[in-house]
């Protein structure tokens, strides 16, 4: 997960390019066990010097039947360490330990039911039949010597297998995703019952580890932190302040794309309460001028990413010699932008602080949260003593309102959206729905509709309301807000925000839709 620390006992996750790899790490952390992620082709001598308590082989998009399939070092199997292969990891076990893997005549994607064929400690506390999440085109058809079948599905006779003598196990399904029932229990069984791991890792350990790593990396150099006032950058600023104190300078950039009242609240909180060195930069004209005529969302993101870095570089010169830029990048940002290890994962959209960064950036990045999920960052904030007002704030995209103003982003359109969004948040906070939703916001659509106001025809803008529930942002469902609440929000927006005569509600889930519209 991070660079090696003095902590001796750890679980190693070998990454074969799966978009679920960090979900595996998340589940391990939820079991209070420390873990690290390394590429599948890690130098085996590193493991001889510092052997892990257990190894988990991730899934991946490749096929083990391909001529140049991804394989780990053969000595992995000889370390005598418990190994759990997931999907591709199980297929690799099957093929390279003497079994056979074949293309499935019927591929298996989505829900399936696993039937235990033998009671096994991997499934302790798990019903004989339970729902699992499948995503595979290959399957193990002949067991390697020494293995037995411990679970089957309708499409996969060998859906779970075990070699108890060598302590090597494989599951065709994905226990790391929320769709698999009892997934966390399966990980706990592997980690604690089979591998003997102790539950000693916590968010306090993460904070201590991060402070140590930041201190070591930064040395006597200075750090700039892009502070937006959102959860991620706020927690990051306090973490950095704990690690390096006055060598930190936070830069708040008012790019004209922020929520209403953002500048005032951020300055009061961080400069006033936390006593952090904070510089507030008015760059509204600069950003809005660069966005003139731009309607394609990826271009918006890249423009905003470039402008942010240019502003930081300019301010860095005023601060003095600065070597590092800290950002609150999260793992979903990485996974939607690219594979964490540069693997074959598909790009869904470029996040301004990932793919939108200029190639010739003059500042080195520090991203302590890049392998964490939003709710885990909230736990870090709680560990650092931040108030609920910050910790439970809804996510706000790095490019700000630019990706919620569909089409060209102008001052006028941003102001319309800002006013509508303020009303929505105010109303859901009043009625207690703010904490029960993961994210709620307004979107300004690039269309106009006919309306009637004061017996006169209007032709004005349309606002879409988006509210979702989620655990980690990787999947999300649309929030079932009360009709009375939606009616009140709609009425207020149409009456109080000049230029809007229609409000609609988005009832799509992720997937297939993303949470943000752009």
N, C-alpha and C positions, 0 to 999 in steps of 0.2 A: 504494500500500500504506500509506504514511504521509504526513504533511505534507511539502511540498517541502523538500529539504535542499540544501546547496551543491553536491551532486553533480550535474554537468551532464548526463551521459549516462544516460538511463533509457529503459525500455520502458513505454509506457502501455497499460493494459488498460481498455477502456471497458465498463462493466457494464450489461447489459440485463436484470438480474434473475435470472440463473441461479444455482442453488445450487452450481454448479461453478466460479464465478468465482474463488474463492480457491484452488481446485485449479490453475487456470491460473497464478496468481501463484506458487504453490508450485513448479510445474514450471519456471517462469522462474528462480526462486531456485536450484533444483537445477542449472540451467545456469550458475550463478554470475553472473547478470546482474541488475542492480538494476531493480526495477519499481515502478510506482504504479498504484493503481486509482482511477478517477474515474467518476462517473455518465455514462451515455451522452450526456446533453445538456450536457456540460461547455462552458463559455464558450470559444469558439474563440480568443479573443484571448489566453488563457493559453497556448495551444499556439503561437501566433505568437511570443510573448515567449520561450518556453522549449520549443522543439520536441523531441519525443522521437526516439530512434533508430528506433523502430518502434511500430506500434499493433496491438493484438490486440482484436478485437471478440468479446465473449463470446456464449454462447448465451442463451436466455431463454424464459419460458413463453408469451409472446405470439405472435401470428401476424402476419407482415408483410402478409398479405392483409386484415387487419382495417382498418376505417375509420380508427381512431386508433392505428395501430401506432407503436412506439417507433423513432425514427430519430435518427441523429446529425446534426450540422451538415453541410450539403453541401460545405463547404470542406474537410472531412476528406480527400476524394478528391483535392483539388488541392494538398495539402501536399508531394507528392512523396516521401512517407515510406512505406516498406514496410508493408503492411497484411495481416493474416491474419484472416479471418472464420471463426468456428467456429459451426456449426449455424445459429442465428438470424442470427448475424453474416454468414455466407455468403449466406443467403437475402436479407438486406437489401442486400448487394452486388449480388446477381442482379437484384433488382427495381429498385433506384434507379440502377443503372448501365446500364439499358436492356434487361435480359433479362426473363424471365417466371418467376413463382413460382406454383405451383398446389398445391391440397390433394392429398395422396397418396391414391390409391384404397386402398392398403395401407400403413398406418402402419408405421414401422420402429422397434422398441424392442428393445434388447439386442444380442447379438452378431450381426455380419455379417462377410462377407469382402470386402475391398476388392481390386480387380484394377487394377493400374496400367495406364493406357492409353498413357502416354508416359513415358519416363525423364525425371525432373525433379529438380533439386537439392533441392527440398523433401523428396524421398524418398531422398536419398543414403544408402546403407548399409541400406536397407529392402528386404526381399524383394518380388518382383513381386506376390505375393499375401500378405496378412496380415490378422489378425483386428482388427476395429474395433468400437467401442461406439456404437450409434446410439440416438437418442431424438428422433424428429421426426414431425410429421404433415404438414408442408409440404415441398416440394422445388423446386429450380431445374429448370425444364423447358426453358427456352430460354436459351442463353448470352448474356451481354452482349457487345457488340462488342469485339473485341480479346482475348477469353478463349479458352482451349482446355481440353478435358477432359483431366485427368491421372489420374483414378481413377473407377471405377464399382463399384457393388454390384449384386446381383440386382434390387433394388427401386429403385435410384437410378442412372440412367444418368450423371447429373452428380453424383458424390459428392465430387469434388475438382476444382478448376478453377484456372487461372493466367493472369494477364496479366503477362508478364515485362517488357514495355515500361514499364508503370506500376507494376510491382512490387506488384500486388494479388492476393491468393490467398484461396481459400476451401476449407474442408473441411466436409462435412456431418456427419462423425462427431466424437466428442469425444476428441482426443488427450491431454487432461489427466487422464482417468480411468485407473486401473490396468488396466482391462479391455482397453484398446486396446494391442496389441503395438506396440512401437517408438514409443510416444507421445513419450517424452523425446527420442529421436533426431530426430523431426520438429520439435520445438521448437528443438533445437540447430541444425538445418539452417536454420530460418527466422531465428533470432536471429543466428547467427554467419556462416553461408554467404551468406545473402541480405541481412541487415540490417547486417552488419559490427560487431556488438556484441562487446566484449571481455569475457572471463570475469574480472571484477575484483571481484565482490560476494562477501561471505563473512559468516559469523556474527559475526566480529570487527567487520565493518562495521556489522552490525545493532546490536551492543552499543554501539559508538561513537555511532551515530546516535541510539539510544534514550537514552543518557546525556545527549547534547546536548539532545534534545527535552524530557526530564524536567526538566533544569536550567533551560531557558528557560521552560517552563510553570509550574513551581513558584516560581521566583524566590526570594524570601526567606520564603515561606510554609512551613507545616508540613504533613506528610503522615502519615496513618494507613494502615497496611497490614494487611489481614486475613490473618494467618498461620495456616495449618492444619497445616503440616508436610508437605503433599503436594509433588509436584514443582513445580507451577505457582507456588504462593505462596512456596515456598522460593527458587526461582530469582528471583522478583520481588523478594523482600526483599533479596537480595544485590545485585541490579541497582540498586535504589533506594538502598541504602547506599553503593554506589559513586558514585552521582550526587549525593546530597544529604547524606550523612553523618548528623550528629546532629539534623537536622531531621526525621528519620524516627522514628516510633514504631510498632512492630509490636504488634498486639493479637491475642492468642491466646484464643479463646473456647471454653471447655469447655462445650459445650451438651448433654452427656450422650449424644451421638450419634457419638462418636469411636471409633477403634480402641483396643484395649487398650494401655495404656502410653504413649499419645500425648503427654499433658501433660508427663511426665517427660523424654521424649526430645527434645521441641521446646525446652523451657527449657534443657536441657543444651547442645544444639547451638548455638542462636542467641544466647542470653544469655551462655553460657560461652565457646564457641569463636569465634563471629563478633563478639562484643561489641556486638550490636545492642540498642538500647533496646527491651526486650520486656516487655509487661504481660500477665500471665495472669489471665483473668477466669473465675470460677466462676459460670456461668449455667445450670447443669443444671436446677434447679428451674423457672426461668423458661421455658425452652424446652419442657420436658416438660409443664408445666401448660397451655401454649398449645396443645399437640398432643392434649390429652385429647379423646377422642371423634371425632377427625378420621381418616377412612380414605381420602378422595379424594386421590390423589397431587398433583394440581395445587394443592389447598388447602394441603397440607403444605409444598410448595415456597414458596408465597407467604408463608405464616406464618413460615417459617424465614428467608426473605429479609428480611421486615420486621423480625423480631426482631434479626437480625444488625445491620442498619443502626441500629436504636434503641440497641443496646448500643454501637456505635461512636460514635454521636452523644453518648451519655452520657459515654463515656470521653474523647471529644474535649474536653469542657468541663473535665475534670480536667487534661488535658495543657496547656490554654491555647487560644489562638486557632488553630484548624486549619481549613484550607480544602479539603483534598483527601483522598479515600479511594482507595487503590490496590488493584486486584484482579487476580487471575491469570486473567481470562476468556480462553478460547481460541476460535478460529474455529468449531469444531464446536458450541460452546455457542451462538454467535450464529446459526448456520445452522439449528439445531434449534428455536430460539426465535423467530427472525424473520429476514427478509432483512437483510443487512449495510447496505443503503441504504434500508431501509423498503419494499422492493419486494414483489412478489406471492408470495414464497415461502411455503410452508405451514408453520404452526407444528406441530412434532412433540411437543415438550414444553418447558415453561418451565424454564430453569435459574435457580437462586435468585439468581445474580449478574447475570442479564440481565432476564428478564421479571418476576422476583420482587421487583424493587426498588420501594420506595414511590415514588409519583409526586411527593411533596413532600419528597424527600430534601434535607438541608441541606448535604451535602458533595458537591463536584464529583469526578467519577470520573477516575482515571488507569488505563488498561488497555493497557500496552505490547504485550501478547501477543495482542490480540483478533483479529488476522489471521494468527496462527501456528497450526500443528498441534502436537500433543503431542510428537512426535519432534523437531520443530524447537526447542521449548522445552528439551528435553534437550540439544540441541547448544549452546544459549545457556548452559545451566548448565555444560556442559563448558568453554566459552570463559571462563566466570567462575571456573573452578577448583573447582567443587563436587565432592564425592566421589561415586563410583558408587552408594553407598548411598542418596543422595538422587536423583541423576539418573535412576536406573533403577527408582525406586519405582513401583509400580502406581498408576494413577489412582484417586482416591477422590472420590465426588460431594460437591459443596458442601453439600447437605442431610444428608450423612452417612448413618448407619444408618437414618434415617427413611424413605428410599426403598428400603431393603432389608428393612425390617420391613413386610411387606405387610399392610395393615389398620391398626388403631390402634397407635400407638407408645407403649409404656409402659416404665417403668424395667425391669421384669422381662423383657419381651420383648427390649429392647435388650441386656440382659445375656446372655441366651441366645445371641443372634446374635453378640455380641462374642466370647464364648468359642469358639463354633464357627469363626468366621472366623480367630481366632488359630491354631487347630490347623491349618486348611487352609494358611495362609501358612507356618507353621513347617515343615510336611511338604514343600511344593513347593520351599521354599528348600533343605531338606536334600538333596533328590534332584536339584537342579539345574534344575528346570523353571520357576523363578521368572522367569529372564531370557528364556526362550523363549516365555512367554505374555505377552500385552499386559496382561491384567487377569484376576485370579482372586479370587473372593469368595463368601461365602455369603449366602443369602436365607432369611428366616424366612417360611414360608407361613402363610396365615390358615386353615389346616385342621389337624385332628388325625387321627391314625391309631391303629389298634389294634396293640399289640405284646405281646410276652411277655418279662418279665424276672424271673429267679428263680422260674420256674414260676407267676408271677402275671400277670394281665392288666394291660396299661398302655394308657392313652389319652393320647398325648402329641403334641408338635409335630413338624412335618416341616421339615427343612432341605434347600434346593436348593443345589447347588454350580454356580457359573457360572464357566467359564474359557474365554477366547477368544484367538485370535491375530489381529493386525492390524498395519497400517503406520501409519495416521493416525487411526484411530477412526471414519472415515466408513463403512467397511465392516469386517466382522469375521466370522471363522469359528470354530466351537467347537473348542476345543483337544482333540487326541486324547491325553489323559493316560493313562498305563498303568493297566490294570485293578488291578494290585497296589497302586499308589499310591492310587487311589480307594478301594479296599477298606480300606487302612490308615487313611485319613482318616475314612471312614465309621465304622469300628470305634472310633476314638478319640473322635469327636464323641458317639456314642451312649453310650459308657462314661464320658466325662469331663464332659459338659455335661448337667446335670440338666434334665429336661423335654423331651428329644429322644429319639425311638425309631425314626426313619426318616430316611434321607438319600437324595436323588435327584440325578441329574446332568442338566443342561440341555444338549441337543444341537441348539439352534436357532442360526441364523446371522443376521447383520445385513447387509442386510435379509433377511427381512421383520421380524425382531425387532430391538429395540434391545439394546445391551449390558446396560444396567441394566434391571431389571424394571419400575421406575416412573420 
